[in-house]
Amino acid sequence: MSRPEKFSGAASRRQLMKAGFFGAIGVASAAAVPAVIAMPKKNYVINDIKVLNNALFYEHQAIWAYGFAAGKLTDSNVGKAVLSIALANQSDHKAHRDLLSSAIKQLGGMPVEAKTEYLSTVKPYIERKEGNVDSDVNIAKLALALEVDAAIAYGREVADLRSPDLITVGAGIGLAEACHATVIRAAFQSLGVALKVVPAPFVNADSRNAWIIKV
């Protein structure tokens, strides 16, 4: 296990909230998609419904994960800062959920329902030491790993969609996930941790290890 980070007491909430601007970019991108989606060819509809439901599953997971972790944060300044970012990111994921559900219904599909918990899908991250729920800092690291993987997943899933409008939806949401990761890394930097906010020119499987922060 690596040495715990030393947070600088000079970091302010104002510094952290500046990072929230990036999350707003992603939300605006997704919200700008036309309400009416151009229907793909019939033989592609089932494919697109499946892809969107895969994405919806992970939005449900993210919403649950932020709610689960929020209850374990302390009332310290760091805990409050992490909570502020977590709630903003969770709000974005709820918007993604609603947009994906609407798109699936427009295609004639049935949106996958949320489970009561997704602990089994979070445990592998803890086992790989890519975060934990035992401290405010490690909760932020766990959120970072989940957001990085979400951004990577959207990059892959978009390639499987057939409708141009849906590709725009997926790309917009993927951008938001990458912005979430950037916001979290900016928070670490503003609290005195020496790291690059954007550690690589791409967010993909090859650069994944550069983006996450190990426990």
Contacts in CASP RR format, 6 or more apart in sequence:
PFRMAT RR
TARGET T0000
AUTHOR 0000-0000-0000
METHOD contacts of the structure
MODEL  1
MSRPEKFSGAASRRQLMKAGFFGAIGVASAAAVPAVIAMPKKNYVINDIK
VLNNALFYEHQAIWAYGFAAGKLTDSNVGKAVLSIALANQSDHKAHRDLL
SSAIKQLGGMPVEAKTEYLSTVKPYIERKEGNVDSDVNIAKLALALEVDA
AIAYGREVADLRSPDLITVGAGIGLAEACHATVIRAAFQSLGVALKVVPA
PFVNADSRNAWIIKV
1 129 0 8 1.000
1 215 0 8 1.000
2 214 0 8 1.000
2 215 0 8 1.000
4 137 0 8 1.000
5 137 0 8 1.000
5 188 0 8 1.000
5 191 0 8 1.000
5 192 0 8 1.000
5 193 0 8 1.000
6 192 0 8 1.000
6 193 0 8 1.000
7 78 0 8 1.000
7 137 0 8 1.000
7 191 0 8 1.000
7 192 0 8 1.000
7 193 0 8 1.000
8 191 0 8 1.000
8 192 0 8 1.000
9 77 0 8 1.000
9 191 0 8 1.000
11 81 0 8 1.000
11 190 0 8 1.000
11 191 0 8 1.000
11 192 0 8 1.000
12 190 0 8 1.000
13 77 0 8 1.000
13 80 0 8 1.000
13 81 0 8 1.000
13 84 0 8 1.000
15 190 0 8 1.000
16 81 0 8 1.000
16 84 0 8 1.000
16 85 0 8 1.000
16 186 0 8 1.000
16 187 0 8 1.000
16 190 0 8 1.000
16 191 0 8 1.000
17 84 0 8 1.000
18 186 0 8 1.000
19 85 0 8 1.000
19 182 0 8 1.000
19 183 0 8 1.000
19 186 0 8 1.000
19 187 0 8 1.000
19 190 0 8 1.000
20 85 0 8 1.000
20 88 0 8 1.000
20 183 0 8 1.000
22 179 0 8 1.000
22 182 0 8 1.000
22 183 0 8 1.000
22 186 0 8 1.000
23 88 0 8 1.000
23 89 0 8 1.000
23 92 0 8 1.000
23 176 0 8 1.000
23 179 0 8 1.000
23 180 0 8 1.000
23 183 0 8 1.000
25 175 0 8 1.000
25 176 0 8 1.000
25 179 0 8 1.000
26 92 0 8 1.000
26 172 0 8 1.000
26 173 0 8 1.000
26 174 0 8 1.000
26 175 0 8 1.000
26 176 0 8 1.000
26 179 0 8 1.000
27 92 0 8 1.000
27 95 0 8 1.000
27 176 0 8 1.000
29 171 0 8 1.000
29 172 0 8 1.000
29 175 0 8 1.000
29 176 0 8 1.000
30 95 0 8 1.000
30 96 0 8 1.000
30 99 0 8 1.000
30 169 0 8 1.000
30 170 0 8 1.000
30 172 0 8 1.000
30 173 0 8 1.000
30 176 0 8 1.000
31 95 0 8 1.000
31 99 0 8 1.000
33 99 0 8 1.000
33 165 0 8 1.000
33 168 0 8 1.000
33 169 0 8 1.000
33 172 0 8 1.000
34 165 0 8 1.000
35 102 0 8 1.000
36 106 0 8 1.000
37 103 0 8 1.000
37 106 0 8 1.000
37 107 0 8 1.000
37 163 0 8 1.000
37 165 0 8 1.000
37 166 0 8 1.000
37 169 0 8 1.000
38 163 0 8 1.000
38 164 0 8 1.000
38 165 0 8 1.000
39 45 0 8 1.000
39 106 0 8 1.000
39 107 0 8 1.000
39 163 0 8 1.000
40 47 0 8 1.000
40 48 0 8 1.000
40 107 0 8 1.000
40 162 0 8 1.000
40 163 0 8 1.000
40 166 0 8 1.000
41 162 0 8 1.000
44 162 0 8 1.000
44 163 0 8 1.000
45 107 0 8 1.000
45 108 0 8 1.000
47 160 0 8 1.000
47 161 0 8 1.000
47 162 0 8 1.000
48 107 0 8 1.000
48 161 0 8 1.000
48 162 0 8 1.000
48 163 0 8 1.000
48 166 0 8 1.000
49 104 0 8 1.000
49 107 0 8 1.000
49 108 0 8 1.000
49 109 0 8 1.000
51 157 0 8 1.000
51 160 0 8 1.000
51 161 0 8 1.000
51 166 0 8 1.000
52 100 0 8 1.000
52 103 0 8 1.000
52 104 0 8 1.000
52 107 0 8 1.000
52 161 0 8 1.000
52 166 0 8 1.000
53 104 0 8 1.000
53 111 0 8 1.000
53 112 0 8 1.000
54 157 0 8 1.000
55 96 0 8 1.000
55 100 0 8 1.000
55 153 0 8 1.000
55 154 0 8 1.000
55 157 0 8 1.000
55 170 0 8 1.000
55 173 0 8 1.000
56 97 0 8 1.000
56 100 0 8 1.000
56 101 0 8 1.000
56 104 0 8 1.000
56 111 0 8 1.000
56 112 0 8 1.000
57 112 0 8 1.000
58 150 0 8 1.000
58 153 0 8 1.000
59 93 0 8 1.000
59 96 0 8 1.000
59 97 0 8 1.000
59 100 0 8 1.000
60 97 0 8 1.000
60 112 0 8 1.000
60 113 0 8 1.000
60 114 0 8 1.000
60 115 0 8 1.000
60 118 0 8 1.000
61 118 0 8 1.000
61 121 0 8 1.000
61 122 0 8 1.000
61 146 0 8 1.000
62 89 0 8 1.000
62 90 0 8 1.000
62 93 0 8 1.000
62 146 0 8 1.000
62 147 0 8 1.000
62 150 0 8 1.000
63 90 0 8 1.000
63 93 0 8 1.000
63 94 0 8 1.000
63 97 0 8 1.000
63 114 0 8 1.000
64 114 0 8 1.000
64 115 0 8 1.000
64 117 0 8 1.000
64 118 0 8 1.000
65 118 0 8 1.000
65 122 0 8 1.000
65 142 0 8 1.000
65 143 0 8 1.000
65 146 0 8 1.000
66 86 0 8 1.000
66 87 0 8 1.000
66 89 0 8 1.000
66 90 0 8 1.000
66 93 0 8 1.000
66 143 0 8 1.000
67 86 0 8 1.000
67 90 0 8 1.000
68 117 0 8 1.000
68 119 0 8 1.000
68 122 0 8 1.000
68 133 0 8 1.000
69 86 0 8 1.000
69 133 0 8 1.000
69 139 0 8 1.000
69 142 0 8 1.000
69 143 0 8 1.000
70 83 0 8 1.000
70 86 0 8 1.000
70 87 0 8 1.000
70 90 0 8 1.000
72 133 0 8 1.000
72 139 0 8 1.000
73 79 0 8 1.000
73 80 0 8 1.000
73 82 0 8 1.000
73 83 0 8 1.000
73 86 0 8 1.000
73 136 0 8 1.000
73 139 0 8 1.000
74 136 0 8 1.000
76 136 0 8 1.000
78 136 0 8 1.000
78 137 0 8 1.000
78 191 0 8 1.000
79 136 0 8 1.000
81 187 0 8 1.000
81 191 0 8 1.000
82 136 0 8 1.000
82 139 0 8 1.000
82 140 0 8 1.000
82 143 0 8 1.000
82 187 0 8 1.000
85 140 0 8 1.000
85 143 0 8 1.000
85 183 0 8 1.000
85 184 0 8 1.000
85 187 0 8 1.000
86 139 0 8 1.000
86 143 0 8 1.000
88 183 0 8 1.000
89 143 0 8 1.000
89 147 0 8 1.000
89 180 0 8 1.000
89 183 0 8 1.000
92 176 0 8 1.000
92 180 0 8 1.000
96 173 0 8 1.000
96 176 0 8 1.000
99 169 0 8 1.000
99 173 0 8 1.000
100 111 0 8 1.000
100 169 0 8 1.000
100 173 0 8 1.000
101 111 0 8 1.000
103 166 0 8 1.000
103 169 0 8 1.000
104 110 0 8 1.000
104 111 0 8 1.000
105 111 0 8 1.000
122 142 0 8 1.000
122 146 0 8 1.000
125 131 0 8 1.000
125 142 0 8 1.000
125 145 0 8 1.000
125 146 0 8 1.000
126 132 0 8 1.000
126 133 0 8 1.000
126 142 0 8 1.000
129 214 0 8 1.000
129 215 0 8 1.000
130 141 0 8 1.000
130 142 0 8 1.000
130 145 0 8 1.000
130 212 0 8 1.000
130 214 0 8 1.000
130 215 0 8 1.000
131 138 0 8 1.000
131 139 0 8 1.000
131 141 0 8 1.000
131 142 0 8 1.000
131 145 0 8 1.000
131 214 0 8 1.000
131 215 0 8 1.000
132 138 0 8 1.000
132 139 0 8 1.000
132 141 0 8 1.000
132 142 0 8 1.000
132 215 0 8 1.000
133 139 0 8 1.000
133 142 0 8 1.000
138 215 0 8 1.000
140 184 0 8 1.000
140 187 0 8 1.000
140 188 0 8 1.000
141 212 0 8 1.000
141 213 0 8 1.000
141 214 0 8 1.000
141 215 0 8 1.000
143 180 0 8 1.000
143 184 0 8 1.000
144 181 0 8 1.000
144 184 0 8 1.000
144 185 0 8 1.000
144 211 0 8 1.000
144 212 0 8 1.000
144 213 0 8 1.000
145 212 0 8 1.000
147 177 0 8 1.000
147 178 0 8 1.000
147 180 0 8 1.000
147 181 0 8 1.000
147 184 0 8 1.000
148 177 0 8 1.000
148 181 0 8 1.000
148 203 0 8 1.000
148 208 0 8 1.000
148 211 0 8 1.000
148 212 0 8 1.000
149 208 0 8 1.000
150 174 0 8 1.000
150 177 0 8 1.000
150 180 0 8 1.000
151 174 0 8 1.000
151 177 0 8 1.000
151 178 0 8 1.000
151 180 0 8 1.000
151 181 0 8 1.000
151 203 0 8 1.000
152 203 0 8 1.000
152 204 0 8 1.000
152 205 0 8 1.000
152 208 0 8 1.000
154 170 0 8 1.000
154 171 0 8 1.000
154 173 0 8 1.000
154 174 0 8 1.000
154 177 0 8 1.000
155 170 0 8 1.000
155 171 0 8 1.000
155 174 0 8 1.000
155 204 0 8 1.000
157 170 0 8 1.000
158 167 0 8 1.000
158 170 0 8 1.000
158 171 0 8 1.000
158 174 0 8 1.000
161 167 0 8 1.000
161 170 0 8 1.000
178 203 0 8 1.000
181 203 0 8 1.000
181 211 0 8 1.000
182 197 0 8 1.000
182 198 0 8 1.000
185 195 0 8 1.000
185 196 0 8 1.000
185 197 0 8 1.000
185 198 0 8 1.000
185 199 0 8 1.000
185 211 0 8 1.000
185 213 0 8 1.000
186 197 0 8 1.000
188 195 0 8 1.000
188 213 0 8 1.000
189 195 0 8 1.000
189 196 0 8 1.000
189 197 0 8 1.000
195 213 0 8 1.000
199 207 0 8 1.000
199 210 0 8 1.000
199 211 0 8 1.000
200 207 0 8 1.000
200 210 0 8 1.000
200 211 0 8 1.000
201 207 0 8 1.000
203 211 0 8 1.000
END
